[in-house]
Amino acid sequence: MEKATLAAGCFWCVEAIYQQLEGVEKVESGYAGGKNANPTYKEVCTGETGHAEVIQITYDPAKISFLQLLEIFFKVHDPTTLNRQGADEGTQYRSSIFYHNDEQKQITEDVIKELDAAGAYTNKIVTQLEPFTEFYVAEDYHQNYFNENGDKNPYCQMVVRPKVEKFQKVFKEKLK
């Protein structure tokens, strides 16, 4: 098993997507890239800790590659908006990849270079590439959030559900 740590805005959105992929064993919502240990959601929301909302994916590279995880990453959020995804704004919502080794770093650099060269987006990709240092698991109520609260939470209905449904159509061959 290997790990990938990705930030693509609100962790509820991307957690719900990556949980559905064949080869993904576990997805946890949490925080990475900040300056203090064991941050709380309330602290991260201030934007002062430097943490991003992330998901940490445990996956089987024999079933799904890091490159395939990145393909999905770059299609399920806007990697061209600095510190923002939709109405969510602040450094905690930045687009970032926390690489765990040199191979992940090189693959990510190559993908970003290829997408920019191909003009895949109107604007240049601003996704940050940061070395992984520490992952802090978010509070229990953030785990599996969409699956447990999708029908009750208006944010999930208006923001998360459309992203999940689009993902399911585009990547149906990769679903569990």
Disulfide bonds with the S-S distance in Angstrom:
none
